[in-house]
C-alpha cells in the first residue's frame, strides 16, 4: 500500500500542532502553579521566607510597585512587614521565551496588612521564570499598581 504524500504531510503537521499545543498547556499550567506557590508563601500571620527563597533563582530581582528595585535579601526584608490574608491571580498569560525561560503576566488582587496598616489592592504583575534542571525558578518579578 502506497501512502499519499499529501495525507502523510497533513497527518504529520496535525501531530506536530497537537504536540505543540499540549506542551504550551503544560508550560502554562507549570508556570501558573509556580506563580501561585510564590503568592501562597505570603499568606498567613507571617510569610514563609524559607519556601519563598526556594522558588527564586540565585540572582533574583524584584521591581516593587512603588518603583524600588530589590535583590532577594531586600525583598525578604520587605516581606517581613507584610501579611497577606488572601490573593487571587486573574487573567494569567504565559509566554515561552525559550526552552528554559517563560514569562507570566497577570492581574493579582490581594488583601492583608503592611506595617500594621490594612492593604487591599490590585497589581499588574510579570514574572520571568527560568528552568534550572527540572525546576522553574523566579528570575525577575515586577509589579505595577492598577489604577
C-alpha positions in Angstrom: 0.0 0.0 0.0 1.4 3.4 -1.1 0.8 6.3 1.3 -0.4 9.5 -0.3 2.4 12.1 0.4 -0.2 14.9 0.9 -2.0 12.8 3.5 1.3 12.0 5.3 2.3 15.6 5.4 -1.1 16.7 6.7 -1.0 14.0 9.4 2.5 15.0 10.4 1.5 18.6 10.7 -1.6 17.7 12.8 0.5 15.6 15.2 3.1 18.5 15.4 0.4 21.1 16.1 -1.3 18.9 18.8 2.1 18.2 20.4 2.9 21.9 20.5 -0.5 22.7 22.0 0.0 20.1 24.7 3.5 21.5 25.5 2.1 25.0 25.7 -0.7 23.9 28.0 1.8 22.1 30.2 4.1 25.1 30.3 1.2 27.5 31.2 0.0 25.1 33.9 3.5 24.6 35.4 4.3 28.4 35.4 0.9 29.3 36.9 1.4 26.7 39.6 4.8 28.2 40.5 3.4 31.7 40.5 0.7 30.6 42.9 3.3 29.0 45.1 5.1 32.3 45.4 2.0 34.1 46.4 0.9 31.4 48.8 4.2 31.9 50.8 2.9 35.3 51.7 -0.5 34.2 53.1 -0.7 33.8 56.9 0.4 35.6 60.0 4.0 35.8 58.6 5.4 35.0 55.2 7.1 31.6 54.8 10.5 33.0 53.9 12.2 29.6 53.5 9.6 28.4 51.0 9.7 31.8 49.2 13.5 31.6 48.8 13.3 28.1 47.4 11.3 29.5 44.4 13.9 32.1 43.5 16.9 32.0 41.1 20.2 32.9 42.8 20.3 36.3 41.2 16.6 37.1 41.6 15.4 40.7 41.3 12.1 42.4 42.1 10.8 45.7 40.9 8.3 46.7 43.5 5.1 48.6 42.5 6.5 51.7 44.1 9.4 51.6 41.7 12.0 50.2 44.1 14.5 47.6 42.7 15.3 44.9 45.2 17.5 41.9 45.3 16.5 38.7 47.1 17.7 39.9 50.6 15.9 43.3 50.2 12.7 41.6 49.0 12.8 39.2 52.0 13.3 42.2 54.4 10.3 43.9 52.9 8.1 40.8 53.2 8.8 40.7 57.0 6.4 43.7 57.5 3.7 42.3 55.2 0.9 39.8 55.9 -1.5 38.7 53.3 -4.9 37.3 54.1 -5.7 36.4 50.5 -4.8 36.8 46.9 -6.3 35.9 43.5 -4.5 35.7 40.2 -6.6 36.9 37.3 -6.2 36.7 33.5 -2.8 34.9 33.5 -0.9 34.8 30.2 2.2 32.6 29.9 4.6 33.1 27.1 7.5 30.8 26.3 10.7 32.9 25.8 13.0 29.9 25.2 13.2 26.3 26.1 14.3 27.2 29.6 12.5 30.5 30.2 9.0 31.8 30.3 7.1 34.9 31.3 3.8 35.1 33.1 1.7 38.4 33.1 -1.4 38.7 35.2 -3.5 40.8 37.5 -3.2 40.0 41.2 -5.8 41.1 43.8 -4.5 41.0 47.3 -5.6 41.8 50.9 -3.6 42.0 54.1 -1.6 44.4 56.1 1.7 46.4 55.6 3.3 47.7 58.7 0.0 47.1 60.6 -2.0 49.2 58.0 -4.7 47.5 56.0 -4.0 47.0 52.3 -6.4 45.9 49.6 -5.3 46.4 46.1 -4.6 45.0 42.6 -1.3 44.9 40.7 -0.4 44.1 37.2 2.5 41.7 37.6 5.0 39.9 35.5 7.5 37.2 36.4 10.3 35.8 34.3 10.8 32.1 35.2 13.9 30.2 34.3 14.3 26.4 34.3 17.3 25.1 36.2 17.4 21.3 35.9 13.8 20.3 36.3 12.8 23.2 38.4 11.3 26.6 37.4 12.7 29.5 39.4 11.7 33.1 39.5 14.4 35.3 38.0 12.6 38.7 37.9 9.3 39.9 39.3 7.7 43.2 38.6 4.6 44.9 39.9 2.6 48.0 38.9 -0.3 49.2 40.9 -3.5 49.0 38.8 -5.3 52.4 38.6 
